[in-house]
Amino acid sequence: MNAAANAEAIAYVRNKLRWMHSQQIWPNGLRYLWTDAFGVVLLVSLFEELGERPFLDDAEWLVADVNRVLGRPLGIRIGEEPDRDGQYFHYLAMWLFALAMLGRHIPDYKQLGIDLARQIHEPFLVRGRGVIWKMQEDLSGPYPGVGFGAMDAYDGYVSYRMLDDDALSSEIADMQTLIDEYNPTLNITQDLGIGMMLWLTHFFPTEEWAKLQKQRCLETLDSMWNSAGYFCREPYLPDTRFAFTNFGVSVGLQAVDKMPERVGQLNEYFKSYRSGDEYDQAAITHVMECSSHLPGCLINKTTRESHD
């Protein structure tokens, strides 16, 4: 992104943040761990771009509020609303990544992330089988009716490594073992899953799992493009679209530096698109939009540029 485009993206994001605050959407709305994880990364990104300390202060406030509202003796609840009970591993992994990014500037948050990773790892992990997708809120057992997450081992692997390779070496090895087992047959077809997998691959692009998943994801994603300006939900759902999932695809594509024209087109498309449901006002839509326009420290630029 050139300097002019970067300045335009920053201005867009700052305006969006002011609007969300005025509408009590975010960060002064209900807590939701996925959205808040991306929000912490966004605030750290703005601090890194502009050097303005209030963005870092806001990130610290947000971490404290998430812990106050969603924190449990072990782990962190999915969200504040009554139907967002239990704990998702992939949300927790995204939160760990956010703490790692904040920890680049305030080291205490790195240790907070390491401590949380150690809390949740054993309850979610079933050795030889996988990572449980959703757990009871107290981590006493799986949530009724759920199984293993297809991508959760990858989520944990990357987030653990972004926190500390040495401190979490045992946990990283557990996730690596599962990845080695899953990877030959894993083929993701959902838009947000593809976006997030592309994002994960760019951190360790020379590893075999990353090379294979990047190729598969890009091939599948190419078949999901609608010329109106969006990626459909699944290859068999050509007319189904969600703004926040497209923004996740955008982050993934920017991480691997592919399809820049389509990234630009979807950002424009969803500026005016309205779904007519709760997602038009939902914080997840607008925080993810900000991440699409300004991925910032979601992207490890050194790693990406070293392996182009």
C-alpha positions in Angstrom: 0.0 0.0 0.0 1.5 3.4 -1.1 1.6 6.3 1.3 -1.5 8.0 -0.2 -3.6 4.9 0.0 -2.4 4.2 3.5 -3.3 7.7 4.6 -6.7 7.3 3.0 -7.2 3.9 4.8 -6.2 5.4 8.2 -8.7 8.3 7.7 -11.5 5.9 6.8 -10.8 3.7 9.8 -10.7 6.7 12.2 -14.0 8.0 10.8 -15.5 4.5 11.2 -14.3 4.3 14.8 -15.9 7.6 15.6 -19.1 6.5 14.1 -19.1 3.2 15.9 -18.5 5.0 19.2 -21.3 7.5 18.5 -23.7 4.6 17.8 -22.6 2.7 20.9 -21.6 -0.2 18.6 -17.9 -0.6 19.6 -15.9 -0.5 21.8 -18.7 0.9 24.0 -21.1 -1.9 23.1 -21.6 -5.5 24.2 -18.4 -7.6 24.5 -17.7 -10.3 21.9 -14.4 -12.0 21.9 -13.8 -12.4 18.2 -14.6 -8.7 17.5 -12.6 -7.5 20.4 -9.6 -9.5 19.4 -9.6 -7.9 16.0 -10.3 -4.6 17.7 -7.2 -4.8 19.9 -5.0 -5.6 16.9 -6.6 -2.6 15.1 -5.8 -0.2 17.9 -2.2 -1.5 18.1 -1.9 -1.0 14.3 -3.1 2.6 14.6 -0.6 3.2 17.4 2.2 1.7 15.2 1.1 3.8 12.2 0.6 7.1 14.0 2.5 6.9 17.3 -0.4 8.2 19.2 -0.4 6.8 22.7 -4.2 7.0 23.2 -4.7 4.1 20.8 -2.5 1.9 23.0 -4.4 3.2 26.1 -7.6 2.2 24.4 -6.2 -1.3 23.7 -5.3 -1.7 27.3 -8.8 -0.6 28.4 -10.3 -3.0 26.0 -8.3 -6.0 27.3 -9.3 -5.0 30.9 -13.0 -4.8 29.9 -12.9 -8.1 28.1 -11.4 -9.7 31.2 -13.9 -8.0 33.5 -17.0 -9.0 31.4 -16.0 -12.3 29.7 -13.1 -13.6 31.8 -13.6 -16.8 33.7 -11.4 -18.6 36.3 -10.2 -20.6 33.2 -10.4 -19.0 29.8 -12.8 -16.4 28.4 -16.4 -16.7 27.4 -17.5 -16.2 23.8 -19.6 -13.1 24.3 -21.7 -11.0 26.6 -25.2 -11.8 25.2 -27.0 -14.8 26.8 -26.7 -17.0 23.7 -23.0 -16.5 23.5 -22.1 -18.9 26.3 -19.3 -21.4 26.3 -15.8 -21.0 24.9 -14.5 -21.3 21.3 -10.9 -22.3 20.9 -10.5 -20.3 17.7 -11.8 -17.1 19.4 -9.4 -17.7 22.2 -6.5 -18.2 19.7 -7.4 -14.9 18.0 -7.3 -13.2 21.4 -3.9 -14.7 22.1 -2.7 -13.2 18.9 -4.1 -9.8 19.9 -2.3 -10.1 23.3 0.9 -10.9 21.4 0.6 -7.8 19.3 -0.1 -5.6 22.3 2.8 -7.4 24.1 5.2 -6.0 21.5 4.8 -2.6 23.2 3.8 -3.6 26.8 5.5 -6.9 27.7 3.0 -7.8 30.5 0.4 -8.7 27.8 2.7 -11.3 26.3 2.9 -13.0 29.6 -0.9 -12.7 30.0 -1.2 -14.5 26.7 1.2 -17.3 27.7 -0.7 -17.8 30.9 -4.0 -18.0 29.1 -2.6 -20.4 26.5 -1.5 -22.7 29.3 -4.9 -22.5 30.9 -6.9 -23.5 27.9 -4.6 -25.9 26.1 -5.2 -29.1 28.0 -9.0 -28.7 28.4 -9.4 -28.3 24.6 -6.9 -30.8 23.4 -7.6 -34.5 22.9 -4.3 -36.0 21.9 -4.5 -38.2 18.8 -7.8 -36.8 17.8 -8.0 -33.0 17.7 -9.0 -29.7 19.4 -12.5 -29.5 20.7 -14.4 -26.8 18.8 -16.5 -25.5 21.7 -16.3 -26.1 25.4 -18.5 -25.6 28.4 -18.0 -22.2 30.0 -16.1 -23.6 32.9 -14.0 -25.8 30.5 -15.3 -28.9 32.3 -16.1 -30.7 29.0 -17.2 -30.3 25.4 -20.3 -28.2 24.7 -23.2 -30.6 24.0 -23.3 -31.8 20.4 -20.0 -30.4 19.2 -16.9 -32.2 17.9 -13.5 -31.1 16.8 -12.6 -27.9 14.9 -11.0 -28.4 11.5 -8.7 -25.4 11.8 -8.3 -25.1 15.5 -4.9 -26.8 15.7 -3.6 -24.3 13.1 -5.0 -21.4 15.0 -3.3 -22.5 18.2 0.0 -23.3 16.5 0.3 -19.8 15.0 -0.9 -17.9 18.1 1.3 -19.9 20.4 4.3 -19.2 18.2 3.6 -15.5 18.0 3.5 -15.4 21.8 6.7 -17.4 22.6 8.3 -20.4 20.8 10.2 -21.4 23.9 7.6 -20.9 26.7 5.0 -22.7 24.8 7.2 -25.3 23.1 5.3 -28.3 24.4 1.9 -26.8 23.4 3.3 -25.9 19.9 4.5 -29.5 19.4 1.0 -30.8 20.3 -0.5 -28.6 17.6 2.2 -29.5 15.1 1.4 -33.2 15.5 -2.3 -32.6 14.8 -1.5 -30.4 11.7 0.7 -33.1 10.3 -2.2 -35.5 10.6 -5.0 -33.1 9.3 -3.2 -31.3 6.5 -3.1 -33.8 3.6 -6.9 -34.0 3.5 -8.1 -30.6 4.8 -9.9 -28.7 2.1 -11.6 -25.5 3.3 -14.6 -24.2 1.3 -16.2 -21.6 3.6 -15.2 -18.0 2.8 -14.1 -16.9 6.3 -12.3 -20.2 6.9 -10.4 -19.6 3.7 -9.5 -16.1 4.6 -8.3 -17.1 8.0 -6.3 -20.0 6.7 -4.6 -17.8 4.1 -3.8 -15.4 7.0 -2.3 -18.2 9.1 -0.1 -19.5 6.2 1.7 -16.3 5.7 3.4 -16.4 9.1 5.4 -19.6 8.3 5.1 -19.7 4.5 7.9 -22.2 3.9 6.4 -24.9 6.0 4.7 -27.7 4.1 1.3 -27.3 5.6 1.3 -23.6 4.7 2.3 -24.1 1.1 -0.4 -26.8 0.6 -3.2 -24.8 2.3 -2.3 -21.6 0.5 -2.5 -23.3 -2.9 -5.8 -25.1 -2.1 -7.4 -22.0 -0.6 -6.5 -19.7 -3.5 -7.8 -22.2 -6.0 -11.1 -22.6 -4.2 -11.5 -18.9 -3.5 -11.0 -18.1 -7.2 -14.2 -20.1 -8.0 -16.2 -18.2 -5.3 -15.7 -14.7 -6.8 -18.9 -12.9 -8.0 -18.2 -10.1 -10.5 -20.6 -7.9 -8.6 -17.8 -7.4 -6.1 -17.8 -10.1 -3.4 -16.8 -13.7 -2.5 -19.8 -16.0 -2.0 -20.2 -18.0 1.2 -19.4 -21.4 -0.3 -18.9 -22.6 -3.9 -22.4 -24.0 -4.0 -23.9 -20.8 -2.6 -23.0 -18.3 -5.4 -25.5 -15.6 -4.3 -25.0 -15.7 -0.5 -22.7 -13.1 0.9 -21.7 -11.7 4.3 -19.8 -8.5 4.8 -17.7 -9.5 7.8 -16.7 -12.8 6.2 -15.6 -11.0 3.0 -13.5 -8.7 5.1 -11.8 -11.8 6.6 -11.1 -13.0 3.1 -9.6 -9.6 2.3 -7.3 -9.9 5.3 -6.1 -13.3 4.2 -5.5 -12.2 0.6 -3.6 -9.1 1.7 -1.5 -11.4 4.0 -0.4 -13.5 1.0 -0.4 -10.5 -1.4 -2.9 -12.0 -3.9 -5.9 -10.7 -5.8 -5.4 -7.0 -4.8 -8.0 -5.8 -7.4 -10.7 -8.0 -5.8 -9.7 -6.8 -2.3 -10.3 -3.2 -3.5 -13.6 -4.2 -5.2 -15.1 -5.9 -2.2 -14.1 -3.0 0.1 -16.0 -0.7 -2.3 -19.0 -3.1 -2.6 -19.6 -3.4 1.1 -19.4 0.3 1.7 -22.9 0.5 0.3 -24.2 -3.0 0.7 -26.9 -3.6 3.4 -28.1 -7.1 4.4 -31.2 -5.8 6.0 -30.6 -7.8 9.2 -28.7 -7.4 12.5 -25.3 -7.5 10.7 -25.8 -4.0 9.3 -25.2 -2.6 12.8 -23.2 -5.5 14.4 -19.7 -4.6 15.7 -18.2 -7.6 14.0 -19.1 -6.1 10.5 -17.5 -2.8 11.2 -14.5 -3.8 13.1 -13.7 -6.4 10.4 -14.2 -3.7 7.8 -11.6 -1.6 9.5 -9.2 -4.6 9.5 -9.8 -5.0 5.8 -9.0 -1.4 5.0 -6.0 -1.3 7.5 -4.8 -4.8 8.3 -1.7 -3.3 10.0 0.0 -5.7 12.4 -2.4 -8.5 11.3 0.2 -8.9 8.6 3.8 -9.9 9.3 5.4 -7.9 6.5 8.9 -9.1 7.1 7.9 -12.8 6.8 5.8 -12.1 3.7 8.4 -10.0 1.9 11.1 -12.6 2.7 9.3 -15.4 0.9 7.5 -13.7 -2.1 
